Structures are given as structure tokens and as C-alpha cells.
């Protein structure tokens, strides 16, 4: 039986079998907090998750994700999410199912061990593999050496990987990502008189606006000058109530914080500076190979113009003798899952898995020997 590939994120979870081209299940890993008495009295589940929750959003206005900034904060909720995946959606018995699970860079070892304990103790799975999200995203490009630029909902990371091994010293990470872009866009619109709250429905509107209307300017200063001279036309965005909102400077001002966090008062490196610092921390003899395979991953890498901007800024930031190539899948949100599907389909996959027997004999810490 093919392994189940599960790619976790703070805002989205992708699940599917390793022989598939696309995940069969994509859902928001949110769990209900409010539990109305009338629902409990009817004998319904105390927890509502994913698609169950989206159908009852008005009944459960207060929801939360057990994963915050890539780190699991609520293990009981995580257990319920696994039950939802195995029993409600995939309708399989985990007793016979190998699992391939992604994890963020710099994931605490204790978090990894606790995940191992849950899957073997509660669900009694036969085997488990935990792989770095960056590593899997690199596999999706068909290579094992390169730099992975991953920007999702809660974190942005730059990870150098050489021949399948992460160069730990070079990892760069910061908490400027999709969630922060959405918050910044809401602040910009607030100044124009548009009020968006924290309700899930309004957050989704902001996210859609960011994904469909925002773009990365090739030259931010020139774009700002064009705006001030009235050379740019605003973009209309239709709201769920059929009214329209016009975005102008916000379209390129919002995502610019990925390159210049100082615009919003955050003293941190931008994307290109992070990439250069990442390379500086790696051995000199592998830098050329790393530059030759820059892989973009995560939802923020879907923003229009980002690949061209990276291309332009890197040319002016690194030595002229350093050649580089940037790769991006049509949907960078699926890069990690697709890499997991490739890994789980390899004949050698079983050799890097930790079995239930391994767990019984040596405990959860053995996962660190199998998964790097």
C-alpha cells in the first residue's frame, strides 16, 4: 500500500497517496473551540475540523489552528486532526498505513519525538518517515542540491541543501510571510476607510485580495514614482456581498515588505539579503552548485512578479561571476507535498522509515537517526 503523504502548515494541510499527482485532500487545520449545547445534546462530535468546520462556520465563529508559526501548540487538537484525516476523509485503517510527514526547518527535536509517540502509540501505524519541508520542495524540482526559498503563511525560510543533506549553519528564517502580508494589507485598507476584522471570513477576503490583486514591483521606487504621477490604474476587487473595492498603491506596497521589512518598522533581512547571508554561511566549494538551483516554495512565492524581482535583485547583489537559476512550479503551494509524493514512491523509501518495531525497541529518539 502506498504511503500517505501529509504536508502540514499553519493555515493549510495537504494529504494524499504517494502515487498521486495531486493531494486528494486540502483543508485548513482548524479545530472548533465553541461547542454549542444543542449540538452536543444531539450526540454529534465535540470537535469539528477542516471541511466539517467550514460548513458550520457561522455556528463556530471561534476556531484555532494547533500549529502556530510552524510549531505544534495543541497536541489534543492534532490527534483529532489525524482522526479526521484517517477515518473521516481517507477512510482507512492507520494500522496498515505508512506515513510520510513533513516538518518545518529548525523544528525542535522534542516536537518531532512527540509526533512519533502519537502516531505509534495512538494510531499504531506500521512505519513513519519525517522529512524537512525544504528538502521535499527541492525534490519536487528533481534535484538534491540547491537553495529552497520557502515562504508560507507563518514563516519564511532560506535553506541550503547539499546532496540531500541540510547545511544547518546556513538556514535563515524570519516571521514575515503570508499572514503578515495580509495584516499589512488590512492596515493599508483601514487607512482608506475599509474595515476588515479578524473573523475567518474577512481574513479569507484579505487573502484572496492579496493573491489576486497584489504584485511585486520590478523596481519599487520607480513604481512608487509612477503611482505619484498618476500613471498607474487601480485594480477593482469584488467582495462577497458583490460590492467592489479599489486597490492602487496597496497592490505593490503590501508585498514589498518581503524585500524591505523596514517599510513596516521591522528590522530584519529581506529575501535577497537572507539568500546572500545563507550562502555566506556555507562552505565555499559548494556555493556554485547551490546558486545553480534556487527553488521557490510556499504560497507567497505565487505572488505575481516575484521571480523576476528576485532575478533582478540577485544580479545586483552577488558577484557577476556567480551564475544562478531560479525554479518555480506552476503552484508553489504544492511543492512540498509533490516532493513527498516523489520520495514516497521511491523503491528505497522503506529503508529511511522508522518502523513500529524500531519504536518499541529504541524509543522515539531513533527518528533522528533515520530522518535528517
Buried (B, 14 or more C-beta within 10 A) or exposed (E): EBBBBBBBBBBBBBBBBBEBEEBEBBBBBBBBEEBEEEBEEEEBBEBBBBBBBBEEBEBBEEBBBBBEBBBBEBBEBBBBBBBBBBEBBBEBEBEEBBBBBBBBBBBEEEBBBBBBBBBBEEBEBBBBBBBBBBBBBBBBBEBBBBBBBBBBBBBBBBBBBBEEEBBEEBBBBBEBBBBBBBBBBBEBBEEEEBEBEEEBEBBBBBBBBBBEBBBBBBEBEEBBEBBEEEEBEBBEBEEEEEEEBEBBBBBBBBBBBBBBBEBBEBEBBBBBBBBBEBBEEBEEEBBEBBBBBBBBBBBBBBBBBBBEBBBEBBEEEBEEEBEBEBBBBEEBBBBBBBBBBBBBBEEEBEEBBBBBEBBEEEEBEBBBEBBE
